[in-house]
């Protein structure tokens, strides 16, 4: 049988990650419509989003611990099928109990969770592509997908109707078709045929817990920003939902390019240097955007801020793969990606009450503090 090219395998995995994360972004973008349709307040809206995020991330750890020695991507199919439930959200009656909405949030979360550990294992298992490049490319489209979601959701609900969310089934069906032809092979802890390029990225500047803490702080900031930026621009600044979606998309585009750029630069420069430099440059850019977001031209700064503050995450995952720990590789990937985003979502959930009390504008302004903490931890804990 003819060998499938690594480029097609990586492209397929990138498509899966893009569309899986896009569903979560869609929910953030249409939150005002969800609140209006079902008659819920901002606090319950935050709980709805946080429940999806928590389930999508914590389930990654459990899924990463399953099928540790299997090389077939079963959970990729499961995740894509569960995400198709998005079609039902737009046709639920207006008096649907909030508990049912939470059940849907959990289903969407599990669907997203199912594709991450095996997607990363699949990307790292591609023999003819450097592991840092493949990992960065895979994570790049996740940023892009989640950030494109608000705009996609706004175009659907404002251009057609809330009930037209069923259209999102179409790209999910396409990815299932592509997955069947890609012959994805998942890497395992006992793979004997890992290439030399897969060892690139081995660096012990930080321990596994330190890598996790840095990722967690970055993800708390990103969670608050991505979830509430469209609502902030819509309700506090008077812009349209589409405009809020465009700004979220610009942040995601920057994050995507930064993620891939970090992977490329890792071939030439030490990964720890890239991680700390990118955060040090990105934080002032983010501050400037928040101070000037009432002006449309500020979009360039949310793009640049995303490019720098988010470029560290894929590289942290690469370092975590080689960090000394007894955890199997699937669990390490689940903890670094799902575990960090999951705890970030829990913190976002706990902030739901204070956010409703003090206002979404205050929440947006405290985002910077988490990025500053991430840089501080990275600088103070590194091994010289």
C-alpha positions in Angstrom: 0.0 0.0 0.0 1.3 3.5 -0.9 2.6 5.4 2.0 0.6 8.6 2.8 2.7 11.7 2.8 3.5 13.5 6.1 2.2 16.8 4.6 -1.2 15.3 4.1 -1.3 13.7 7.5 -0.4 17.0 9.2 -2.8 18.9 7.0 -5.6 16.5 8.1 -4.7 16.9 11.8 -4.6 20.6 11.4 -8.1 20.6 9.9 -9.5 18.5 12.7 -7.9 20.8 15.3 -9.1 24.0 13.5 -12.8 22.9 13.3 -12.9 21.4 16.8 -11.6 24.5 18.4 -13.7 26.7 16.1 -16.9 25.3 17.8 -15.7 26.7 21.1 -15.1 30.0 19.6 -18.5 30.1 17.9 -20.1 29.7 21.3 -18.1 32.7 22.7 -19.1 34.8 19.7 -22.8 34.0 19.8 -23.0 34.3 23.6 -25.2 37.5 23.4 -27.6 35.6 21.2 -27.6 32.6 23.5 -28.4 34.8 26.5 -31.2 36.6 24.6 -32.7 33.4 23.1 -32.7 31.5 26.4 -33.2 34.5 28.7 -30.1 34.1 30.9 -27.9 36.7 32.5 -24.1 37.3 32.1 -23.3 35.1 35.1 -25.1 32.1 33.6 -23.6 32.9 30.3 -20.1 32.7 31.8 -21.0 29.5 33.5 -22.2 28.0 30.1 -18.9 29.0 28.4 -16.7 27.9 31.4 -18.5 24.5 31.6 -17.7 23.8 28.0 -14.1 24.9 28.5 -13.7 22.9 31.7 -15.0 19.7 30.2 -13.1 20.1 27.0 -9.8 20.4 28.9 -10.1 18.1 31.9 -11.4 15.3 29.8 -8.2 15.6 27.8 -6.2 14.2 30.7 -8.5 11.1 31.0 -8.6 10.5 27.3 -4.8 10.9 27.1 -4.5 8.1 29.6 -6.7 5.8 27.5 -5.4 3.7 24.6 -1.8 4.6 25.5 -0.3 1.9 23.3 -2.8 2.1 20.5 -1.7 3.8 17.3 -5.1 4.1 15.7 -6.9 7.5 16.1 -10.3 6.3 17.4 -11.0 9.3 19.6 -10.5 11.7 16.7 -13.7 10.2 15.1 -15.5 10.3 18.4 -14.7 13.9 19.0 -15.8 15.1 15.5 -19.1 13.2 15.9 -19.9 14.7 19.3 -19.2 18.2 18.0 -22.0 17.8 15.5 -24.4 18.3 18.4 -23.9 22.0 17.8 -26.7 21.7 15.2 -29.2 21.1 18.0 -28.4 24.2 20.0 -30.0 26.6 17.6 -33.3 24.8 17.5 -33.8 24.2 21.3 -37.0 26.0 22.6 -36.5 29.3 24.4 -37.8 27.8 27.7 -35.1 25.0 27.7 -33.9 24.5 31.3 -30.4 25.8 32.0 -29.3 22.3 33.1 -29.9 21.1 29.5 -27.7 23.9 28.2 -25.0 22.8 30.5 -25.4 19.2 29.2 -24.8 20.5 25.7 -21.8 22.5 26.9 -20.3 19.3 28.4 -21.0 17.4 25.2 -19.3 20.1 23.1 -16.4 20.0 25.6 -15.9 16.3 25.4 -16.0 16.4 21.6 -13.2 19.0 21.7 -11.2 17.1 24.3 -11.3 13.9 22.3 -9.3 15.3 19.4 -6.4 16.9 21.3 -4.3 14.1 22.9 -4.5 11.9 19.9 -4.1 14.8 17.5 -0.8 15.8 19.2 0.4 12.2 19.3 -0.4 12.0 15.6 1.5 15.1 14.8 4.5 14.0 16.8 4.3 10.6 15.1 4.8 12.0 11.5 8.2 10.6 10.5 9.2 13.1 7.9 8.4 16.4 9.7 10.4 17.9 12.5 8.5 17.4 15.8 8.7 21.1 16.9 7.4 22.2 13.5 4.6 19.6 13.4 3.5 20.5 17.0 3.6 24.2 16.4 1.6 23.8 13.2 -1.0 21.7 14.9 -1.4 24.1 17.8 -1.3 27.1 15.4 -4.6 26.2 13.8 -6.2 25.6 17.2 -5.6 29.3 18.0 -6.8 30.3 14.6 -9.9 28.1 14.8 -11.0 29.3 18.2 -10.4 32.9 17.2 -12.2 32.5 13.9 -15.2 31.0 15.7 -16.7 34.3 17.0 -16.7 35.7 13.5 -18.1 32.5 12.0 -20.8 32.4 14.6 -21.7 36.1 14.1 -21.9 35.7 10.3 -24.3 32.7 10.8 -26.6 34.2 13.4 -26.6 37.7 12.0 -26.6 36.8 8.4 -29.0 33.9 8.5 -30.4 33.0 12.0 -29.6 31.4 15.3 -31.1 28.1 14.1 -28.7 28.0 11.2 -25.9 26.7 13.4 -26.5 23.3 11.8 -24.3 24.6 8.9 -21.3 23.8 11.1 -21.9 20.1 10.6 -20.6 20.4 7.0 -16.9 21.1 7.8 -16.9 18.4 10.5 -18.1 15.8 7.9 -15.3 16.9 5.6 -12.7 16.3 8.2 -14.0 12.8 8.9 -13.7 12.0 5.2 -10.1 13.4 5.2 -9.2 11.4 8.3 -10.2 8.1 6.7 -7.6 8.7 4.0 -4.8 10.1 6.0 -3.6 6.8 7.7 -2.7 8.7 11.0 -0.3 6.7 13.2 -0.1 7.8 16.9 3.2 7.9 18.6 3.6 5.9 21.8 6.1 5.9 24.7 7.6 2.7 23.3 8.0 3.7 19.7 11.2 2.3 18.4 11.3 4.1 15.1 11.3 7.8 16.3 13.4 9.9 14.0 16.3 11.9 15.1 14.3 15.0 14.4 11.8 14.0 17.0 14.4 14.4 19.7 14.9 18.1 18.7 13.4 20.2 21.5 14.9 18.2 24.4 15.8 20.9 26.9 15.6 20.8 30.7 15.6 24.6 31.5 12.3 24.0 33.4 10.8 21.0 35.2 7.5 19.6 34.1 5.5 21.4 37.0 7.2 24.7 36.1 6.3 24.2 32.4 2.7 23.5 33.4 2.6 26.6 35.7 3.8 28.9 32.9 1.3 27.4 30.4 -1.5 27.8 33.0 -0.9 31.5 33.6 -0.7 32.1 29.8 -4.0 30.2 29.3 -5.8 32.0 32.1 -5.1 35.3 30.4 -6.1 33.9 27.0 -9.3 32.3 28.3 -10.6 35.6 29.8 -9.6 37.6 26.7 -11.0 35.2 24.1 -14.3 34.5 26.0 -15.1 38.1 26.8 -13.5 40.3 24.2 -16.5 40.1 21.7 -19.0 40.8 24.6 -16.8 43.6 25.9 -16.6 45.3 22.5 -20.3 44.8 21.9 -21.8 45.8 25.2 -19.2 48.3 26.6 -17.8 49.8 23.4 -20.9 49.7 21.2 -19.4 47.8 18.3 -21.3 45.1 16.4 -20.9 41.3 17.1 -19.1 41.1 13.8 -16.6 43.7 14.8 -16.0 41.8 18.1 -15.6 38.6 16.1 -13.0 40.3 13.8 -10.9 41.5 16.8 -11.0 38.0 18.3 -10.0 36.6 14.9 -7.1 39.1 14.7 -5.8 37.9 18.1 -6.1 34.3 16.9 -4.4 35.0 13.6 -1.5 36.6 15.5 -1.4 33.6 17.9 -1.4 31.2 15.0 1.4 32.9 13.2 3.3 33.3 16.4 2.9 29.6 17.2 4.3 28.6 13.9 7.0 31.2 13.9 8.1 29.9 17.3 8.4 26.4 15.9 10.5 27.7 13.0 12.8 29.7 15.2 13.4 26.7 17.5 15.5 25.2 14.7 18.0 28.1 15.1 17.7 29.5 18.6 17.3 28.0 22.1 13.6 27.4 22.9 13.8 29.1 26.4 15.1 32.3 24.9 12.3 32.3 22.4 9.7 31.7 25.1 10.8 34.6 27.4 11.6 37.1 24.6 8.1 36.6 23.0 6.3 37.2 26.3 8.5 40.3 27.0 7.6 41.8 23.6 3.9 40.8 23.6 2.8 42.1 27.0 3.4 45.9 26.2 1.5 45.4 22.9 -1.5 43.9 24.8 -1.5 46.8 27.2 -1.5 49.3 24.4 -4.4 47.5 22.7 -6.6 47.5 25.8 -5.9 51.2 26.2 -6.8 52.0 22.6 -9.4 49.4 21.7 -12.1 52.0 21.2 -10.3 52.9 17.9 -10.6 50.5 15.0 -6.9 51.0 14.1 -6.0 49.3 17.4 -6.7 45.9 15.7 -3.0 45.8 14.6 -2.0 45.7 18.2 -4.3 42.9 19.2 -2.8 41.0 16.2 0.8 41.6 17.3 0.0 40.9 20.9 -1.5 37.6 20.0 1.5 36.8 17.8 4.0 37.3 20.7 2.2 36.2 23.9 0.8 33.0 22.3 4.0 31.8 20.5 5.3 30.2 23.7 2.5 27.6 24.2 3.5 25.1 21.5 7.2 25.3 22.6 6.2 24.6 26.2 4.4 21.5 25.0 7.5 20.4 23.1 9.7 20.9 26.2 7.1 19.0 28.3 7.4 15.9 26.0 11.0 15.5 27.1 10.6 16.6 30.7 11.5 13.9 33.3 8.3 12.5 34.6 6.6 9.0 35.0 3.6 10.2 33.1 2.9 8.5 29.7 3.2 10.9 26.7 -0.6 11.0 26.2 -1.1 12.2 29.7 1.7 14.7 29.5 0.1 16.2 26.4 -3.3 16.1 28.1 -2.0 17.8 31.2 -0.1 20.5 29.4 -2.8 21.4 26.9 -6.1 20.2 28.5 -5.0 20.4 32.1 -3.7 24.0 31.8 -6.7 25.2 29.8 -9.1 23.3 32.2 -7.8 25.0 35.3 -7.9 28.3 33.5 -11.5 27.6 32.7 -12.2 26.8 36.4 -10.7 30.1 37.4 -12.7 31.9 34.7 -15.8 30.2 36.2 -15.0 31.3 39.7 -14.7 34.8 38.3 -18.2 34.7 36.9 -19.8 36.4 39.9 -17.1 39.1 40.3 -17.2 39.8 36.5 -21.0 40.3 36.6 -20.6 42.6 39.7 -17.7 44.7 38.5 -18.3 44.5 34.8 -16.7 42.9 31.8 -14.5 45.9 31.2 -12.7 45.3 34.5 -12.1 41.6 33.6 -10.5 42.6 30.3 -8.1 44.9 32.0 -6.8 42.3 34.5 -5.8 40.0 31.7 -2.3 41.5 31.5 -1.5 40.5 35.1 -1.6 36.8 34.2 0.9 37.3 31.3 3.2 39.3 33.6 3.1 36.4 36.1 3.9 33.9 33.4 6.9 35.8 32.3 8.0 36.3 35.9 7.8 32.5 36.7 9.7 31.7 33.5 12.5 34.1 34.3 12.8 33.3 38.0 12.6 29.5 37.8 14.8 28.8 34.8 18.0 26.8 35.2 21.1 28.8 34.0 
